[in-house]
Amino acid sequence: MRMLTRMILETGDEMKPQRIVWRNVSMAGVQEPMDIVIEQGKIAELLAAGEGNGDEVLDCSGQFVSSGWIDLHVHAFAELEPYGDEIDEIGVKQGVTTIVDAGSCGADQIDDLAASRATAKTNLLALLNVSKIGLKRVDELSNMAWIDLGQAVNAVQRHPDFIVGLKARMSGSVIGENGLKPLIAARELSVRTGLPLMVHIGSKPPGIEGIVPLLADQDVITHYLNGKKNRLFDDHGKPLQVLADALKRGVQLDVGHGTASFSFEVAEAAKANHVPLHTISTDIYRGNRLNGPVYNLSLVLTKFLHIGYALEEVIAAVTSHAAAWLRRPELGRIQVGEPANLTLYTVTAENVELVDSEGVRRTATQRIQAKGAYIHGQFIEC
């Protein structure tokens, strides 16, 4: 952001409320730039470019704004290894105003995760791992004794505004010899709590054909673009019937890029076959933030721009679509009278090398880059 003018207006000993104008900022899919006036942390006015007046005027020419980005799949419980990180490192410092921890904690530690919000600037929500031990171990569903429905229900009741769903990682390395039993238990917990499931798909067993039919309206398949043999697309890139049936039931699709769960080949097949793009998320944690292939949400979004999605489709997948799934539509809109929850970003013409989870490389000619996030009355630069 380049500051054009700054003036503090005073009347006697009283200072007027500060009004900040983001001047000449663009929105994806909208032809004309605009001015956004923020007063006391809220959207005061949305005006044609050049019409806003304020105590501070910031020139945003050549930059884009959206409602604050939402990353629907992260791991933000810092003490966990390998799947942990600091909230703000994967939140506002990357231009992301809301993150959803995807099952780092079960009933045993969800209180600690909830308490960690106190010192963070980023909004943090959580999916409760159906295993009470969460990711203390990476085979958390291998012992059915660790799935205590009573404890899980109590955890949801303690944190009704924090826990937004349930998480089950249905990979062979996670479930051991339990087959579909953890998912059946998760389904029962979903019924008892009224919360949707996010289900991680990975290596067999169990197979996709057994997992997906157990998912219902508003449940989420995460890692749907993985390049593993146990995937939602056949060897010719065509969607399996089980995926088509799930979409008809209202099952949602989430990217969950991660270290091992995003393939350019599969993503390109999904686009070619008109599989809907619901939500783009990172599955970010300390390791793949520092060492790749994730690094940050901006880079993941750049991959989808390179694949051929329109900018407005890409941004919707981390704003309005994610907010709708969370049943918090206010997080996905810019509206007068509501708290300013904004991400400022650029789209520049430059060559950038991209790598997927299979080690396949692509060279993009455009790059999305977050510049900062405005949340809780404060702008945090990336």
C-alpha positions as CSV (number, residue, x, y, z in Angstrom):
1,M,0.0,0.0,0.0
2,R,1.3,3.4,-1.0
3,M,0.1,6.3,1.2
4,L,-1.1,9.3,-0.7
5,T,-2.3,11.6,2.1
6,R,-2.7,11.4,5.8
7,M,-4.3,14.0,8.0
8,I,-5.7,13.9,11.5
9,L,-8.7,16.2,11.9
10,E,-9.3,17.7,15.3
11,T,-12.1,19.8,16.8
12,G,-11.0,21.4,20.0
13,D,-9.6,18.6,22.2
14,E,-11.6,15.8,20.5
15,M,-10.3,13.8,17.6
16,K,-12.8,12.7,15.0
17,P,-13.1,9.0,14.4
18,Q,-10.4,7.9,11.9
19,R,-11.7,7.2,8.4
20,I,-9.4,5.2,6.1
21,V,-10.0,5.2,2.4
22,W,-8.6,2.4,0.2
23,R,-8.6,4.3,-3.1
24,N,-8.9,2.9,-6.6
25,V,-8.9,-0.8,-5.5
26,S,-10.2,-3.5,-7.8
27,M,-12.4,-6.6,-7.2
28,A,-12.1,-9.8,-9.2
29,G,-14.8,-10.0,-11.9
30,V,-15.7,-6.3,-11.5
31,Q,-14.6,-3.9,-14.3
32,E,-14.4,-0.6,-12.5
33,P,-12.2,0.1,-9.4
34,M,-13.7,1.5,-6.3
35,D,-13.0,3.2,-3.0
36,I,-13.6,1.4,0.3
37,V,-14.1,3.7,3.3
38,I,-13.3,2.1,6.7
39,E,-14.4,3.8,9.9
40,Q,-13.7,2.4,13.4
41,G,-13.0,-1.0,11.9
42,K,-16.2,-1.2,9.9
43,I,-17.1,-0.7,6.2
44,A,-18.6,2.8,6.1
45,E,-19.0,3.3,2.4
46,L,-18.4,1.6,-1.0
47,L,-18.0,4.3,-3.6
48,A,-16.8,4.9,-7.1
49,A,-13.1,5.4,-7.4
50,G,-12.0,8.8,-6.2
51,E,-15.2,9.7,-4.3
52,G,-14.1,8.5,-0.8
53,N,-13.0,11.0,1.8
54,G,-11.1,10.2,4.9
55,D,-8.4,11.0,7.5
56,E,-6.1,8.6,5.7
57,V,-6.2,7.9,2.0
58,L,-4.2,4.9,0.7
59,D,-3.5,4.4,-3.0
60,C,-4.4,0.8,-4.0
61,S,-4.1,1.3,-7.7
62,G,-3.3,-2.0,-9.5
63,Q,-4.2,-4.0,-6.4
64,F,-7.2,-6.2,-5.7
65,V,-9.4,-6.6,-2.6
66,S,-11.7,-9.4,-1.5
67,S,-13.4,-10.4,1.7
68,G,-10.8,-12.0,4.0
69,W,-9.4,-15.2,2.6
70,I,-10.5,-18.4,4.4
71,D,-8.2,-21.4,4.5
72,L,-10.5,-24.3,5.3
73,H,-7.8,-26.9,6.0
74,V,-4.7,-26.0,8.1
75,H,-2.9,-27.4,11.1
76,A,-2.4,-24.6,13.7
77,F,-1.7,-26.4,17.0
78,A,2.0,-25.3,17.4
79,E,3.1,-28.0,19.8
80,L,2.3,-30.9,17.5
81,E,5.0,-32.5,15.3
82,P,5.1,-32.9,12.4
83,Y,1.6,-31.4,11.8
84,G,1.6,-28.1,13.7
85,D,2.3,-24.4,13.2
86,E,1.7,-20.9,14.7
87,I,-1.7,-19.5,14.0
88,D,-0.6,-16.1,12.6
89,E,2.3,-17.6,10.6
90,I,-0.3,-19.4,8.4
91,G,-3.0,-16.8,8.9
92,V,-2.7,-13.0,8.7
93,K,0.9,-13.0,7.8
94,Q,-0.2,-14.8,4.6
95,G,-3.2,-12.5,4.0
96,V,-5.6,-15.1,5.5
97,T,-8.1,-13.7,8.0
98,T,-9.8,-17.0,9.0
99,I,-8.2,-20.4,9.2
100,V,-9.9,-23.7,10.1
101,D,-7.7,-26.2,12.0
102,A,-8.6,-29.5,10.4
103,G,-8.5,-32.1,13.1
104,S,-5.2,-31.4,14.9
105,C,-7.0,-32.0,18.2
106,G,-9.5,-34.4,19.5
107,A,-11.5,-34.1,22.7
108,D,-8.3,-34.4,24.8
109,Q,-6.7,-31.2,23.6
110,I,-9.4,-29.1,21.9
111,D,-9.6,-26.9,25.0
112,D,-5.9,-26.0,24.6
113,L,-6.4,-25.2,20.9
114,A,-9.4,-23.0,21.7
115,A,-7.4,-21.1,24.3
116,S,-4.6,-20.5,21.8
117,R,-6.8,-18.0,20.0
118,A,-6.4,-15.4,22.8
119,T,-3.0,-14.1,21.5
120,A,-3.7,-14.5,17.8
121,K,-4.8,-11.9,15.3
122,T,-6.2,-14.5,12.9
123,N,-9.7,-15.9,13.3
124,L,-9.4,-19.6,14.2
125,L,-12.1,-22.2,13.9
126,A,-11.7,-25.9,14.3
127,L,-12.8,-29.3,13.1
128,L,-12.7,-31.8,16.0
129,N,-10.8,-35.0,15.3
130,V,-13.1,-37.9,15.9
131,S,-10.2,-39.6,17.7
132,K,-9.8,-38.1,21.2
133,I,-6.0,-38.1,20.8
134,G,-6.0,-36.1,17.6
135,L,-2.6,-35.9,15.9
136,K,-0.6,-36.8,18.9
137,R,0.0,-39.9,16.8
138,V,-0.4,-40.2,13.0
139,D,-2.4,-43.5,13.4
140,E,-5.0,-41.9,15.6
141,L,-7.9,-44.1,14.2
142,S,-6.1,-47.4,14.5
143,N,-7.5,-48.1,18.0
144,M,-11.3,-47.8,18.3
145,A,-10.9,-47.1,22.0
146,W,-9.6,-43.7,21.0
147,I,-13.0,-42.8,19.5
148,D,-15.1,-41.8,22.5
149,L,-18.3,-40.4,21.2
150,G,-19.4,-39.1,24.7
151,Q,-16.2,-37.1,25.1
152,A,-16.5,-35.7,21.6
153,V,-20.1,-34.6,22.2
154,N,-19.0,-32.9,25.4
155,A,-16.2,-31.1,23.6
156,V,-18.7,-29.8,20.9
157,Q,-21.0,-28.6,23.7
158,R,-18.1,-26.7,25.4
159,H,-17.2,-24.9,22.2
160,P,-20.3,-24.4,20.0
161,D,-18.9,-21.3,18.3
162,F,-15.4,-22.7,17.7
163,I,-16.0,-26.3,16.5
164,V,-17.5,-26.1,13.0
165,G,-17.2,-29.7,11.9
166,L,-15.6,-33.1,12.5
167,K,-12.5,-34.6,10.9
168,A,-11.7,-38.3,10.0
169,R,-8.5,-39.2,8.2
170,M,-9.4,-42.3,6.2
171,S,-6.0,-43.6,5.0
172,G,-4.6,-47.0,5.6
173,S,-1.7,-45.7,7.6
174,V,-4.2,-43.9,10.0
175,I,-6.9,-46.5,10.5
176,G,-4.7,-49.7,10.7
177,E,-7.0,-52.8,10.6
178,N,-10.2,-50.9,11.4
179,G,-11.5,-50.5,7.8
180,L,-14.6,-48.4,7.6
181,K,-15.4,-48.6,11.4
182,P,-13.9,-45.2,12.2
183,L,-16.0,-43.5,9.5
184,I,-19.1,-45.2,10.7
185,A,-18.4,-43.9,14.2
186,A,-17.8,-40.5,12.8
187,R,-21.1,-40.6,10.9
188,E,-22.9,-41.4,14.2
189,L,-21.1,-38.5,15.9
190,S,-22.1,-36.2,13.0
191,V,-25.8,-37.2,13.6
192,R,-25.5,-36.6,17.3
193,T,-23.9,-33.2,17.0
194,G,-25.4,-31.9,13.8
195,L,-21.9,-31.2,12.5
196,P,-20.7,-32.1,9.0
197,L,-17.7,-34.4,8.4
198,M,-14.5,-33.5,6.6
199,V,-13.0,-36.8,5.4
200,H,-9.4,-37.1,4.3
201,I,-8.8,-39.6,1.4
202,G,-5.5,-41.1,0.8
203,S,-4.0,-44.5,0.3
204,K,-5.9,-47.8,0.6
205,P,-7.4,-49.4,2.5
206,P,-10.3,-48.6,2.6
207,G,-11.0,-47.7,-1.0
208,I,-12.8,-44.7,-2.4
209,E,-15.8,-46.9,-3.3
210,G,-16.4,-47.7,0.4
211,I,-15.7,-44.3,1.9
212,V,-17.6,-41.8,-0.4
213,P,-21.1,-43.5,-0.2
214,L,-21.1,-42.8,3.6
215,L,-20.8,-39.1,3.0
216,A,-23.9,-36.8,3.0
217,D,-25.0,-33.3,2.1
218,Q,-22.5,-30.7,3.4
219,D,-19.8,-33.3,4.2
220,V,-16.4,-32.5,2.7
221,I,-14.0,-34.7,0.8
222,T,-10.5,-33.1,1.3
223,H,-7.5,-34.0,-0.9
224,Y,-9.9,-34.7,-3.8
225,L,-7.1,-33.8,-6.3
226,N,-4.5,-36.2,-5.0
227,G,-2.5,-38.3,-7.4
228,K,-2.6,-41.5,-5.5
229,K,-4.0,-44.7,-6.9
230,N,-7.0,-44.5,-4.5
231,R,-8.4,-41.4,-6.1
232,L,-11.7,-40.0,-7.5
233,F,-10.6,-40.2,-11.1
234,D,-9.9,-43.2,-13.4
235,D,-6.7,-43.7,-15.3
236,H,-8.1,-41.6,-18.2
237,G,-8.8,-38.7,-15.9
238,K,-12.6,-39.3,-15.9
239,P,-14.5,-38.8,-12.6
240,L,-15.6,-42.0,-11.0
241,Q,-19.3,-42.6,-10.7
242,V,-19.0,-42.5,-6.9
243,L,-17.8,-38.9,-7.2
244,A,-20.7,-37.9,-9.5
245,D,-23.2,-39.5,-7.1
246,A,-21.6,-37.7,-4.1
247,L,-21.9,-34.3,-5.8
248,K,-25.6,-35.0,-6.5
249,R,-26.0,-35.6,-2.7
250,G,-24.4,-32.2,-1.9
251,V,-21.0,-33.5,-0.8
252,Q,-18.4,-30.7,-1.0
253,L,-14.9,-30.9,-2.5
254,D,-11.9,-29.3,-0.8
255,V,-8.4,-29.2,-2.2
256,G,-6.2,-29.7,0.9
257,H,-3.0,-29.4,-1.1
258,G,-0.6,-30.6,1.6
259,T,2.7,-32.3,1.1
260,A,1.3,-35.3,-0.7
261,S,-2.2,-34.5,-1.9
262,F,-2.2,-32.3,-5.0
263,S,-1.6,-33.4,-8.6
264,F,-1.5,-31.0,-11.6
265,E,-2.6,-33.9,-13.8
266,V,-5.6,-34.7,-11.6
267,A,-6.5,-31.0,-11.2
268,E,-6.4,-30.4,-14.9
269,A,-8.6,-33.5,-15.5
270,A,-11.1,-32.2,-12.9
271,K,-11.3,-28.9,-14.7
272,A,-11.6,-30.5,-18.1
273,N,-14.5,-32.6,-16.9
274,H,-16.3,-29.7,-15.2
275,V,-15.9,-31.0,-11.7
276,P,-16.9,-28.0,-9.5
277,L,-14.3,-26.0,-7.7
278,H,-15.7,-25.6,-4.2
279,T,-12.9,-24.6,-1.7
280,I,-9.2,-24.2,-2.1
281,S,-7.2,-24.9,1.0
282,T,-3.5,-25.6,1.8
283,D,-3.3,-28.3,4.5
284,I,-0.4,-26.1,5.6
285,Y,1.9,-26.8,8.6
286,R,5.4,-25.8,9.6
287,G,7.2,-28.3,7.3
288,N,5.4,-27.7,4.0
289,R,5.3,-23.9,4.7
290,L,9.0,-23.6,5.1
291,N,10.1,-26.4,2.7
292,G,7.2,-26.6,0.2
293,P,5.5,-27.6,-1.8
294,V,2.7,-25.5,-0.2
295,Y,4.6,-22.4,1.1
296,N,1.5,-20.2,1.3
297,L,-2.1,-19.8,0.2
298,S,-1.2,-17.3,-2.5
299,L,1.0,-19.8,-4.3
300,V,-1.7,-22.5,-4.1
301,L,-4.2,-20.0,-5.6
302,T,-1.7,-19.2,-8.4
303,K,-1.7,-22.9,-9.4
304,F,-5.4,-22.8,-10.1
305,L,-5.1,-19.5,-12.0
306,H,-2.4,-21.3,-14.1
307,I,-4.7,-24.3,-14.7
308,G,-7.2,-22.0,-16.3
309,Y,-9.8,-21.0,-13.7
310,A,-10.9,-17.3,-13.8
311,L,-9.6,-15.1,-11.0
312,E,-13.2,-14.7,-9.6
313,E,-13.6,-18.5,-9.4
314,V,-10.3,-18.8,-7.6
315,I,-11.0,-16.1,-5.1
316,A,-14.6,-17.3,-4.5
317,A,-13.1,-20.7,-3.4
318,V,-11.4,-18.9,-0.5
319,T,-14.1,-16.4,0.3
320,S,-17.8,-16.9,-0.4
321,H,-17.7,-20.6,-1.0
322,A,-15.8,-21.3,2.2
323,A,-17.9,-18.9,4.2
324,A,-21.1,-20.6,3.0
325,W,-19.9,-24.0,4.1
326,L,-19.0,-22.5,7.5
327,R,-22.5,-21.1,7.6
328,R,-21.0,-17.7,8.3
329,P,-21.8,-15.8,5.1
330,E,-20.6,-12.5,6.6
331,L,-17.0,-13.8,6.3
332,G,-17.4,-14.0,2.5
333,R,-18.8,-10.5,1.7
334,I,-17.9,-6.9,1.8
335,Q,-20.9,-5.0,3.0
336,V,-21.5,-1.6,4.5
337,G,-22.1,-1.6,8.2
338,E,-20.2,-4.9,8.8
339,P,-16.7,-5.3,10.3
340,A,-14.0,-4.8,7.7
341,N,-12.6,-8.3,7.0
342,L,-10.4,-7.9,3.9
343,T,-7.5,-9.3,2.0
344,L,-5.4,-7.1,-0.3
345,Y,-3.6,-8.8,-3.1
346,T,-2.0,-8.4,-6.5
347,V,-2.1,-10.3,-9.8
348,T,1.1,-9.7,-11.7
349,A,2.5,-10.8,-15.0
350,E,5.6,-12.8,-14.2
351,N,7.0,-16.2,-14.6
352,V,6.8,-18.4,-11.5
353,E,7.8,-22.0,-11.1
354,L,5.1,-24.2,-9.4
355,V,5.5,-27.7,-8.1
356,D,2.8,-30.2,-7.1
357,S,2.9,-33.0,-4.5
358,E,4.2,-35.4,-7.2
359,G,7.2,-33.2,-8.0
360,V,5.7,-32.2,-11.3
361,R,6.6,-28.6,-12.3
362,R,4.8,-26.0,-14.2
363,T,5.7,-22.4,-15.1
364,A,2.9,-19.9,-14.6
365,T,2.9,-16.5,-16.3
366,Q,0.7,-14.8,-13.7
367,R,1.1,-14.7,-9.9
368,I,-1.4,-14.0,-7.1
369,Q,0.3,-12.5,-4.1
370,A,-1.3,-11.4,-0.8
371,K,-0.2,-8.0,0.4
372,G,-2.0,-7.8,3.6
373,A,-5.1,-8.5,5.7
374,Y,-7.4,-6.1,7.5
375,I,-9.1,-7.6,10.5
376,H,-10.2,-6.5,14.0
377,G,-9.5,-2.8,13.0
378,Q,-5.9,-3.4,12.0
379,F,-4.0,-3.9,8.7
380,I,-1.3,-6.5,8.9
381,E,1.2,-6.5,6.0
382,C,2.3,-9.8,4.6
